[in-house]
Amino acid sequence: MRSKLFSFALASLVFVVDQLVKYLVISRLAPGESFPLVPGFLYLSRVHNTGSAFGILRGRNLFLAFLVGTVSLGVVWGLCRGIFRGRWERTGGGLILGGALGNLLDRLMRGYVVDYVDFRFFPAFNLADVSVVVGALLVAIGVLWRRR
């Protein structure tokens, strides 16, 4: 029970921090505006993304919202049913859930996802994106470790 609670607490933390940073970015920067954090390398930018990673499926917001909502329900089901067995898998599930819900709220409330981490040589992204990617890696590591 405690392990499930940890996963949902982690998901909540990721969701809240991501939404807080997005709120700060929206309240301080105009669309397309940037602020250099490390000049010439890292910027805090306000980017409206209507697609998925790398702008794939741009303009397909409702489809992506449905897809992310379905994945989120699947992760909740997996966490509740114990499908994510080990510590790595449960941590990854929590990260995936928090990130997915953070971007889902953006899609439903704004019609786009707010991205803000901008290296200029790579498409802008946000904490929710990082959480989903790191979470997926942790789940994969956990599953592979378990099968050894």
VOVOLUM-837907 format. One record per residue (C-alpha): residue number from 1; residue in three letters; x, y, z. Coordinates in steps of 0.25 Angstrom, whole numbers. Example, Ala and Ser with C-alpha at 12.3 -4.5 7.8 and 13.67 -1.06 7.14 Angstrom:
# residues 2
+-----+---------+-------+-------+-------+
! num ! residuo !     u !     v !     w !
+-----+---------+-------+-------+-------+
!   1 !     ALA !    49 !   -18 !    31 !
!   2 !     SER !    55 !    -4 !    29 !
+-----+---------+-------+-------+-------+
This chain:
# residues 148
+-----+---------+-------+-------+-------+
! num ! residuo !     u !     v !     w !
+-----+---------+-------+-------+-------+
!   1 !     MET !     0 !     0 !     0 !
!   2 !     ARG !    11 !    10 !     4 !
!   3 !     SER !    18 !     7 !   -10 !
!   4 !     LYS !     5 !    11 !   -17 !
!   5 !     LEU !     4 !    24 !    -9 !
!   6 !     PHE !    18 !    27 !   -12 !
!   7 !     SER !    15 !    26 !   -27 !
!   8 !     PHE !     3 !    35 !   -26 !
!   9 !     ALA !    10 !    45 !   -17 !
!  10 !     LEU !    21 !    46 !   -27 !
!  11 !     ALA !    11 !    48 !   -39 !
!  12 !     SER !     5 !    59 !   -31 !
!  13 !     LEU !    18 !    66 !   -28 !
!  14 !     VAL !    22 !    65 !   -43 !
!  15 !     PHE !     8 !    71 !   -47 !
!  16 !     VAL !     8 !    82 !   -37 !
!  17 !     VAL !    23 !    87 !   -39 !
!  18 !     ASP !    21 !    86 !   -54 !
!  19 !     GLN !     8 !    94 !   -54 !
!  20 !     LEU !    14 !   104 !   -44 !
!  21 !     VAL !    26 !   106 !   -54 !
!  22 !     LYS !    16 !   108 !   -66 !
!  23 !     TYR !     8 !   118 !   -58 !
!  24 !     LEU !    21 !   126 !   -55 !
!  25 !     VAL !    25 !   125 !   -70 !
!  26 !     ILE !    12 !   130 !   -75 !
!  27 !     SER !    11 !   141 !   -65 !
!  28 !     ARG !    25 !   146 !   -68 !
!  29 !     LEU !    27 !   144 !   -83 !
!  30 !     ALA !    19 !   147 !   -95 !
!  31 !     PRO !    18 !   136 !  -105 !
!  32 !     GLY !    31 !   133 !  -113 !
!  33 !     GLU !    39 !   142 !  -102 !
!  34 !     SER !    51 !   136 !   -96 !
!  35 !     PHE !    60 !   139 !   -84 !
!  36 !     PRO !    75 !   135 !   -85 !
!  37 !     LEU !    78 !   126 !   -73 !
!  38 !     VAL !    92 !   122 !   -79 !
!  39 !     PRO !    94 !   132 !   -90 !
!  40 !     GLY !    96 !   125 !  -104 !
!  41 !     PHE !    92 !   111 !   -98 !
!  42 !     LEU !    80 !   110 !   -89 !
!  43 !     TYR !    68 !   119 !   -89 !
!  44 !     LEU !    54 !   120 !   -82 !
!  45 !     SER !    45 !   122 !   -93 !
!  46 !     ARG !    30 !   122 !   -95 !
!  47 !     VAL !    26 !   112 !  -106 !
!  48 !     HIS !    12 !   108 !  -109 !
!  49 !     ASN !    13 !    93 !  -114 !
!  50 !     THR !     0 !    88 !  -121 !
!  51 !     GLY !     7 !    75 !  -125 !
!  52 !     SER !    14 !    64 !  -118 !
!  53 !     ALA !    29 !    62 !  -116 !
!  54 !     PHE !    37 !    69 !  -127 !
!  55 !     GLY !    24 !    76 !  -132 !
!  56 !     ILE !    19 !    62 !  -138 !
!  57 !     LEU !     4 !    62 !  -140 !
!  58 !     ARG !     3 !    78 !  -139 !
!  59 !     GLY !   -11 !    83 !  -138 !
!  60 !     ARG !   -17 !    69 !  -133 !
!  61 !     ASN !   -19 !    74 !  -119 !
!  62 !     LEU !   -32 !    66 !  -117 !
!  63 !     PHE !   -26 !    53 !  -122 !
!  64 !     LEU !   -14 !    55 !  -113 !
!  65 !     ALA !   -22 !    58 !  -101 !
!  66 !     PHE !   -30 !    46 !  -103 !
!  67 !     LEU !   -17 !    38 !  -105 !
!  68 !     VAL !   -11 !    44 !   -92 !
!  69 !     GLY !   -23 !    42 !   -84 !
!  70 !     THR !   -24 !    27 !   -88 !
!  71 !     VAL !    -9 !    25 !   -85 !
!  72 !     SER !   -12 !    32 !   -71 !
!  73 !     LEU !   -23 !    23 !   -68 !
!  74 !     GLY !   -15 !    11 !   -72 !
!  75 !     VAL !    -4 !    15 !   -63 !
!  76 !     VAL !   -14 !    18 !   -51 !
!  77 !     TRP !   -19 !     4 !   -53 !
!  78 !     GLY !    -5 !    -2 !   -54 !
!  79 !     LEU !    -1 !     5 !   -41 !
!  80 !     CYS !   -14 !     0 !   -34 !
!  81 !     ARG !   -13 !   -14 !   -39 !
!  82 !     GLY !     1 !   -16 !   -36 !
!  83 !     ILE !     6 !   -17 !   -50 !
!  84 !     PHE !    18 !    -8 !   -47 !
!  85 !     ARG !    24 !   -17 !   -37 !
!  86 !     GLY !    38 !   -12 !   -33 !
!  87 !     ARG !    43 !     1 !   -28 !
!  88 !     TRP !    48 !     5 !   -41 !
!  89 !     GLU !    35 !     2 !   -48 !
!  90 !     ARG !    26 !     9 !   -38 !
!  91 !     THR !    35 !    21 !   -38 !
!  92 !     GLY !    35 !    21 !   -53 !
!  93 !     GLY !    19 !    20 !   -53 !
!  94 !     GLY !    18 !    32 !   -43 !
!  95 !     LEU !    27 !    40 !   -52 !
!  96 !     ILE !    19 !    36 !   -65 !
!  97 !     LEU !     6 !    39 !   -58 !
!  98 !     GLY !    10 !    53 !   -53 !
!  99 !     GLY !    16 !    57 !   -66 !
! 100 !     ALA !     4 !    52 !   -74 !
! 101 !     LEU !    -6 !    59 !   -66 !
! 102 !     GLY !     2 !    72 !   -66 !
! 103 !     ASN !     2 !    72 !   -81 !
! 104 !     LEU !   -12 !    67 !   -82 !
! 105 !     LEU !   -17 !    79 !   -73 !
! 106 !     ASP !   -10 !    88 !   -83 !
! 107 !     ARG !   -17 !    82 !   -95 !
! 108 !     LEU !   -31 !    82 !   -89 !
! 109 !     MET !   -30 !    96 !   -82 !
! 110 !     ARG !   -21 !   104 !   -93 !
! 111 !     GLY !   -22 !    96 !  -105 !
! 112 !     TYR !    -7 !    94 !  -105 !
! 113 !     VAL !     5 !    90 !   -96 !
! 114 !     VAL !    14 !   101 !   -90 !
! 115 !     ASP !    28 !    97 !   -93 !
! 116 !     TYR !    39 !   105 !   -86 !
! 117 !     VAL !    53 !    98 !   -86 !
! 118 !     ASP !    60 !   103 !   -98 !
! 119 !     PHE !    74 !    99 !  -102 !
! 120 !     ARG !    72 !   105 !  -116 !
! 121 !     PHE !    78 !    93 !  -123 !
! 122 !     PHE !    67 !    84 !  -118 !
! 123 !     PRO !    52 !    86 !  -118 !
! 124 !     ALA !    47 !    93 !  -105 !
! 125 !     PHE !    41 !    84 !   -95 !
! 126 !     ASN !    36 !    84 !   -80 !
! 127 !     LEU !    37 !    77 !   -67 !
! 128 !     ALA !    25 !    68 !   -71 !
! 129 !     ASP !    32 !    63 !   -83 !
! 130 !     VAL !    45 !    60 !   -75 !
! 131 !     SER !    37 !    52 !   -65 !
! 132 !     VAL !    30 !    44 !   -76 !
! 133 !     VAL !    43 !    40 !   -82 !
! 134 !     VAL !    51 !    38 !   -69 !
! 135 !     GLY !    39 !    30 !   -64 !
! 136 !     ALA !    38 !    21 !   -77 !
! 137 !     LEU !    53 !    18 !   -75 !
! 138 !     LEU !    51 !    14 !   -61 !
! 139 !     VAL !    40 !     5 !   -64 !
! 140 !     ALA !    48 !    -1 !   -75 !
! 141 !     ILE !    60 !    -3 !   -66 !
! 142 !     GLY !    51 !    -9 !   -55 !
! 143 !     VAL !    45 !   -19 !   -65 !
! 144 !     LEU !    58 !   -23 !   -71 !
! 145 !     TRP !    64 !   -24 !   -57 !
! 146 !     ARG !    52 !   -33 !   -52 !
! 147 !     ARG !    54 !   -42 !   -64 !
! 148 !     ARG !    69 !   -45 !   -61 !
+-----+---------+-------+-------+-------+
